[in-house]
C-alpha cells in the first residue's frame, strides 16, 4: 500500500538569514555591556577579543563574558546576595 503524502506548503526551498554572517567591524566587547542603562548584548556580532567573533563559538563566548559582567556588576552594586546565601541543599544559584 503506497502512502499518500502531500507536499509541504512552505517549500521546497531553503531560506538563509541575511544577517547570519556578521562582518567587521564587530561590536567591541567594552561596548557590549552598559550597566547604567541595564542593558547588555551578546552574540556572534560581539568581538570576544580572541578572534572568534562572528562564529558560533564566538557567540557562546560572548554569552559567557556577558554572564561574568552581569555577576560582577551585581556584586559591585551590592544588590546580589552572596552565593553562600543562595545555597539550598547543596544547589547554589549565583545571580
Helices and strands as residue ranges (DSSP letters): G 29-31, E 33-34, G 35-37, E 39-40, H 56-77, G 83-86, E 87-88, E 91-92
